[in-house]
Amino acid sequence: MSAYVIFQGDVTDEALYEEYKQLASSTVAAHGGSYIVRGGPWISLEGAEPASRTVVIRFDSIEAARTWYDSPQYEAARPIRQAASVGALYIVEA
């Protein structure tokens, strides 16, 4: 069953986040993931407005998503995202 890694947050350092995007893209592809949403404009319909950036990455399963997150390749990129943004990252099974 497909699983989606979702990041909702605010970028606090644009230059550093650009560096993260370069590193993270190759790790996602290497682990069979694909970007569904990668930022972009949004319209709030109900409730509190979401964070300024939403990213959705599709993987074949929760296990595949977790393998990507725990991989040595992404382990190098993760602290850059954490330093360049604040927010939440989670996996949702489809």
N, C-alpha and C positions, 0 to 999 in steps of 0.2 A: 504494500500500500504506500502511495506517495507520502512524502513528508515535506514540510516547508519550514525553512529557517527564516525567521522574521526578525528584523531589526527595526525598532522605532526609537528615534533619538534626535538629538540636536548636535550638529557639528560645531565644535568650539574652536577648531584650528583647521581652516580650509586647506592650507598647504600640506599639512601633515596627513589629513584625510585623503588627499589626492595620492600621496605615497601609499597609503593603506589600500586604496582601490586598485592600484597597479599590482601589488603583491597578492591581494585576495582573489582577484579575477583568475589568475592562473591556478590557484589552489582549488577553486570551485570547479573549474573545467577538469582538472586532473582527477577529481573525485566524482565525476559524472553529474555534477550539479549544473543547473542553468538558472540564470536570472530571469525572474518573471516581472519584478518591479525593481527599479533602481533609482530611487528618488523621483523627481518629477512633481508637477503641480497637483494639488488635491483640493477637494471641496468638502468642507465639514457639513454633514447633514444633521447629526444629532449629537448631543452630549458635548463634552469638552473637546476642544480642538486637539488633534493629534500632534505629536512632535513634528518638527519641520522635515525630517527625513524618514522615509520608510523604504526598506529593502526586503524583497521576498525572493528566496532562492529555493528552487524545487530540487529534491533528491528522490531517488527511487524508494527510500524507506527511512524510518527513524534511525536505523542502524547506520545507513550510509551517511546521513547527516551528521550523526555523532562521530563517525570515523573521520569525516572531514574536519569537524571542529577540534578533535583531539590529535589530528595529524601534525607531524613535525613541521610541515610546510605552513599550515595555518597558525601553528604555535608561534611562528616568527612574525606573522602579520597581526595577530590578535592584540598585543600590547600597543601597537600603533593606533588601532581603532579606539582602544580604551583611552589613550592619551589625547586623541583628536576629537572625541565625542562623549556625550553622556546619553544613556538610554538603556533600553532593555533588548536582549537577544534571547529568542526562544524557538523551540521546535514544536510544530503542530502537525499531527498526523491527519491526512486527508480522509 
